[in-house]
Each structure stands twice: as structure tokens, then as C-alpha cells.
Amino acid sequence: MASAPLSTASAPAPGITGWVVGQVANLGEFAMAAVAGIGDVALFSLRTLGWIFARRQRREVLVPAFYQIGVMSLPVVALTGLFIGMVLAVQSYGQFKALGLQTRLGSVINLSLVRELGPVLAATMLAGRVGSAMAAELGTMRVTEQIDALESMGANPIYYLVVPRFLGCLVLIPSLTVMADFMGVLGGYFYSHVLLGIDYHHYWENSREYVDAFDFLMGIFKSLFFGAAIALISCHHGFHCDHGAEGVGRAATNAFVHSFVLILVLDLFLGIWLNDVQDFFRPEGPRRLL
């Protein structure tokens, strides 16, 4: 007597199984590519740091890089900081007026600028203006085999091409951050005093009371990590771009996107760590507006 065929109603369809297996394989491939990419960037960073101390940098190479990174970035950073300060005044005034704390507006604007918005916006502008340009320039050199020509002549391309750009971003981003802070404070004061009519004495007195040197140095300290990340990520993408104009464009785009994401990640973890440091040296807790 022939046995009845087994029911296959509860068994997954081959199409669904294949789709799940394909998704798992894609996830594994993405994870392996991400780990390999992080390792490649780490090795690239170690080689760059090694060449900084291995040989003295030439002034005729550093000065043009510093000029392009620092001086040419000042207008866009200053303009961004100015309008961000005014935007903070616009968005905060309504809530502070409802609480009767209009004169405390300066403390919130200036504290937000020097601790977070100043360094993050300066780094974002640097990544957009300088990081993408560095990736495109180095990518073009890779596509046209100029980097290979340097290697064939016995010159190390990291020493001649990456180290000056890395030092420019690392050394000059604190100055750009100070400019963003200054213009943001100026913009917030202009809008608060001239347009909103807040008394200037109370505005600056509350700012002086609630913003101290640690808040300012906190933003400067974070900007050093942002500048190093922008230079390393952008130069790495330029060095390893694909062939053709499309590869150069993709390298410039990825340099900005990855730099911006890394800036936010670094800002989060550095902010947590620096807040713990502040709590250690100031056990009485944060200053209160009320």
C-alpha cells in the first residue's frame, strides 16, 4: 500500500529560502568589506603618522597646503558661523520669552556654539570644501598615474602628498573653529540686541557667567580629531579611487559623506568623555539657568 505524500504546506518555498540566504550572504559580504576598509584606513593612517616624524617637512610644500586649507576656508566658515548664531537666537527667543528668561539667551547661544556647533560646523565646511577637493585631486593623480610615477622615482607619495594636507587640517582647524565661534557669538548678539532689544549688559554678563574656558577648550580639543579624520579619510579615498572620471567623482563624494559621518560619531563619544572629565573636576554639577 503506497504511503500518502507528505504535506509541504508548512515548508518554506524555495524562492523565500533563496532570498533569505542571499540577504545573509550580502550582509556578510558588507561586514567583511567594512572590516577590510577600516583596517585599510588604519594602516594608511599609521603610515601617514610615521612619515610625519620620519623626516622634516619642507616649507615650500607646507605653505601652499596651509593656504588652501586655512586661508581659503575662512570666508565660508565665518559666514556659516554668523548665520548659525542668528538662527539660534531666532529659534530660542520664543521659548525663553515664555519663561521670562530673555536676558539668559546669550548664555545658551554662546554655550551651544563653543561646545558643539562651532567645531562641528567648521569641520563640516572643511570636509565639504577641502576634503572633497583633496580626494578629487589625489584621485586624478591616481587615475593619470602620477602617484605611480612618484613611486617609480623612489619618492614616497604619502610623504609628499598626504602629510602636508594632514598637517594643514590638523593645525588649522582650531583657528577655523575659533573663527566660527567668534562669528556665531557676534551674530547671536547682533540679532538679540539690535533686533530683539535684549539689554547688552545682561546678555554678556550671563554669557560670562555660564560659559567658561573649559567649554571653549572642549570645542578646540574636539576639532583636532575632526581635522585629522577629514584629512585621513579624504586622502585615503583619493589614493584608492577607481579608474575614470566616475571613480574620481565617487571618491570625492564618499570622502565628504564618510568624513561627515565620522565627525558626528567622534563628536558623540568625545562629548560623553569630556562631560565625564568636566564632572570629575566640577563635582557640584552643571550650571543652571534658573
VMD Tcl script that draws the C-alpha trace (Angstrom):
set ca {
  {0.00 0.00 0.00}
  {1.50 3.29 -1.09}
  {2.02 5.85 1.63}
  {0.35 9.23 1.38}
  {2.62 12.06 0.20}
  {3.98 14.33 2.94}
  {2.37 17.74 3.24}
  {4.61 20.62 2.17}
  {2.30 23.42 3.25}
  {4.47 24.34 6.26}
  {7.82 24.13 4.44}
  {9.24 27.41 3.18}
  {9.13 27.98 -0.52}
  {12.46 27.65 -2.31}
  {12.19 31.24 -3.50}
  {11.90 32.61 0.04}
  {14.76 30.43 1.24}
  {16.98 31.61 -1.59}
  {16.12 35.23 -0.84}
  {17.00 34.83 2.86}
  {20.27 33.10 2.02}
  {21.09 35.85 -0.45}
  {20.41 38.57 2.12}
  {22.57 36.84 4.72}
  {25.35 36.48 2.15}
  {25.07 40.16 1.22}
  {25.18 41.13 4.90}
  {28.27 39.01 5.45}
  {29.93 40.48 2.38}
  {29.14 44.00 3.57}
  {30.53 43.27 7.05}
  {33.74 41.81 5.61}
  {34.15 44.79 3.27}
  {33.58 47.20 6.17}
  {36.16 45.47 8.36}
  {38.66 45.38 5.50}
  {38.04 49.07 4.78}
  {38.55 50.05 8.41}
  {41.78 48.07 8.51}
  {42.99 49.69 5.30}
  {42.28 53.18 6.66}
  {44.06 52.29 9.92}
  {47.17 51.14 8.07}
  {47.05 54.23 5.86}
  {46.80 56.42 8.99}
  {49.75 54.68 10.67}
  {51.91 55.18 7.59}
  {50.95 58.86 7.48}
  {51.77 59.37 11.16}
  {55.05 57.53 10.69}
  {56.17 59.83 7.88}
  {55.37 62.92 9.97}
  {58.14 62.04 12.41}
  {60.42 60.23 9.97}
  {61.50 63.28 8.00}
  {61.29 67.04 8.33}
  {58.59 68.63 6.21}
  {59.60 71.18 3.61}
  {58.26 74.71 3.94}
  {57.63 75.15 0.22}
  {55.25 72.19 0.37}
  {53.52 73.06 3.63}
  {52.79 76.74 2.94}
  {50.60 76.19 -0.20}
  {48.71 73.40 1.57}
  {48.15 75.57 4.64}
  {46.97 78.45 2.46}
  {44.45 76.34 0.56}
  {43.13 74.64 3.69}
  {43.13 77.51 6.16}
  {43.03 80.89 4.47}
  {40.69 79.91 1.64}
  {38.25 78.30 4.09}
  {37.89 81.36 6.32}
  {35.09 83.12 4.36}
  {32.73 80.14 4.24}
  {33.39 79.23 7.88}
  {32.86 82.82 9.04}
  {29.64 83.20 7.05}
  {28.30 79.89 8.35}
  {29.10 80.78 11.96}
  {27.47 84.22 11.62}
  {24.15 82.88 10.39}
  {24.12 79.95 12.80}
  {24.39 82.39 15.71}
  {21.44 84.37 14.38}
  {19.41 81.22 13.75}
  {19.99 80.11 17.35}
  {18.70 83.49 18.56}
  {15.61 83.23 16.35}
  {14.73 79.70 17.45}
  {15.47 80.16 21.18}
  {13.90 83.54 21.81}
  {10.26 82.36 21.82}
  {10.81 79.69 24.47}
  {12.95 81.95 26.66}
  {10.43 84.78 26.40}
  {7.65 82.45 27.57}
  {9.73 81.66 30.67}
  {10.75 85.27 31.26}
  {14.43 84.48 30.66}
  {15.18 86.67 27.66}
  {18.35 88.01 29.24}
  {19.72 84.45 29.56}
  {19.58 83.97 25.81}
  {23.24 84.79 25.37}
  {24.37 82.00 27.67}
  {22.56 79.32 25.69}
  {23.63 80.64 22.29}
  {27.29 81.02 23.21}
  {27.46 77.75 25.14}
  {25.96 75.84 22.22}
  {28.37 77.49 19.81}
  {31.65 76.95 21.62}
  {30.91 73.40 22.76}
  {29.15 71.85 19.76}
  {28.08 73.91 16.79}
  {31.31 75.83 16.27}
  {33.66 72.84 15.92}
  {31.12 70.66 14.11}
  {30.18 73.31 11.56}
  {33.80 74.29 10.96}
  {34.67 70.62 10.40}
  {31.68 70.14 8.11}
  {32.66 73.12 5.97}
  {36.24 71.88 5.89}
  {35.10 68.42 4.79}
  {32.90 69.88 2.06}
  {35.36 72.42 0.71}
  {38.76 70.85 1.40}
  {38.08 67.14 1.91}
  {36.29 66.66 -1.38}
  {38.94 68.70 -3.20}
  {41.75 66.63 -1.72}
  {40.05 63.38 -2.68}
  {39.41 64.62 -6.23}
  {42.95 65.93 -6.64}
  {44.62 62.77 -5.38}
  {42.14 60.65 -7.31}
  {43.04 62.44 -10.51}
  {46.70 61.86 -9.78}
  {45.98 58.18 -9.24}
  {44.00 57.87 -12.47}
  {46.65 59.69 -14.51}
  {49.36 57.54 -12.87}
  {51.18 60.49 -11.31}
  {51.30 58.67 -7.97}
  {52.78 55.63 -9.69}
  {55.38 57.90 -11.28}
  {56.38 59.21 -7.83}
  {56.82 55.66 -6.59}
  {58.88 54.71 -9.65}
  {61.25 57.62 -8.91}
  {61.80 56.37 -5.36}
  {59.67 59.06 -3.67}
  {57.06 58.11 -1.11}
  {53.70 59.57 -2.20}
  {52.34 59.60 1.34}
  {55.20 61.84 2.48}
  {54.87 64.25 -0.46}
  {51.09 64.26 -0.92}
  {49.31 63.21 2.27}
  {51.43 64.53 5.13}
  {51.22 68.24 4.11}
  {47.44 68.00 3.78}
  {47.13 66.14 7.07}
  {49.21 68.73 8.92}
  {47.22 71.54 7.31}
  {43.90 70.15 8.51}
  {45.25 69.26 11.96}
  {46.96 72.58 12.63}
  {44.48 75.00 11.07}
  {41.09 73.60 12.06}
  {41.38 75.07 15.60}
  {41.75 78.52 14.00}
  {38.71 77.88 11.82}
  {36.78 76.75 14.90}
  {37.70 79.95 16.73}
  {36.51 81.94 13.71}
  {33.21 80.04 13.64}
  {32.76 80.62 17.39}
  {33.56 84.32 17.11}
  {31.24 84.96 14.18}
  {28.47 82.89 15.78}
  {28.72 84.85 19.04}
  {28.73 88.09 17.06}
  {25.71 87.03 15.00}
  {23.75 85.93 18.06}
  {24.50 89.20 19.86}
  {23.56 91.30 16.82}
  {20.18 89.65 16.41}
  {19.44 89.50 20.14}
  {20.41 93.10 20.96}
  {19.69 95.03 17.77}
  {16.60 93.21 16.51}
  {15.12 91.68 19.67}
  {16.04 94.52 22.02}
  {17.71 92.44 24.74}
  {19.87 94.51 27.08}
  {23.50 94.07 26.11}
  {24.81 94.20 29.71}
  {22.71 91.25 30.87}
  {23.39 89.41 27.61}
  {27.18 89.49 28.08}
  {27.04 89.10 31.85}
  {25.06 85.88 31.62}
  {27.33 84.65 28.84}
  {30.38 85.27 31.02}
  {28.76 83.52 33.97}
  {27.70 80.33 32.16}
  {30.46 79.92 29.55}
  {33.96 79.30 30.88}
  {37.36 78.35 29.49}
  {36.66 74.61 29.68}
  {33.70 74.96 27.31}
  {35.84 76.83 24.80}
  {38.76 74.40 25.06}
  {36.36 71.48 24.76}
  {35.39 72.61 21.26}
  {39.01 73.24 20.27}
  {40.04 69.79 21.51}
  {37.33 68.06 19.51}
  {38.22 69.98 16.38}
  {41.70 68.39 16.35}
  {40.14 64.95 15.96}
  {37.76 66.25 13.30}
  {40.60 67.71 11.24}
  {42.67 64.54 11.44}
  {39.68 62.42 10.42}
  {38.86 64.65 7.44}
  {42.42 64.55 6.10}
  {42.92 60.81 6.52}
  {39.53 59.79 5.10}
  {39.76 62.18 2.13}
  {43.34 61.27 1.21}
  {42.56 57.56 1.57}
  {39.64 57.81 -0.83}
  {41.78 59.75 -3.28}
  {44.59 57.21 -3.12}
  {42.27 54.26 -3.70}
  {39.77 55.68 -6.20}
  {38.55 53.73 -9.21}
  {39.61 54.48 -12.76}
  {37.92 57.11 -14.86}
  {36.05 60.33 -14.18}
  {33.28 58.40 -12.43}
  {35.77 56.94 -9.97}
  {37.17 60.38 -9.13}
  {33.68 61.78 -8.59}
  {32.72 58.84 -6.40}
  {35.88 59.28 -4.35}
  {35.11 62.97 -3.73}
  {31.52 62.19 -2.74}
  {32.48 59.32 -0.44}
  {35.19 61.45 1.16}
  {32.66 64.06 2.26}
  {29.97 61.58 3.32}
  {32.31 59.37 5.33}
  {34.06 62.37 6.88}
  {30.76 63.89 7.95}
  {29.52 60.64 9.49}
  {32.82 60.18 11.32}
  {32.65 63.76 12.61}
  {29.26 63.04 14.19}
  {30.44 59.76 15.69}
  {33.56 61.38 17.12}
  {31.50 64.28 18.44}
  {29.24 61.87 20.33}
  {31.98 59.85 22.01}
  {34.25 62.81 22.68}
  {31.30 64.72 24.15}
  {30.50 61.84 26.51}
  {34.13 61.55 27.61}
  {34.63 65.30 28.06}
  {31.42 65.56 30.07}
  {32.79 62.89 32.41}
  {36.02 64.86 32.70}
  {34.05 68.00 33.47}
  {32.02 66.20 36.14}
  {35.25 64.96 37.72}
  {36.70 68.46 38.02}
  {33.34 70.09 38.78}
  {31.51 67.73 41.18}
  {28.91 70.36 42.07}
  {27.24 69.69 38.73}
  {26.46 71.82 35.68}
  {25.50 75.46 35.94}
  {21.75 76.11 35.89}
  {19.87 78.86 34.16}
  {17.15 79.04 36.80}
}
mol new
graphics top color blue
foreach p $ca { graphics top sphere $p radius 0.5 }
foreach p [lrange $ca 0 end-1] q [lrange $ca 1 end] { graphics top cylinder $p $q radius 0.2 }
display resetview
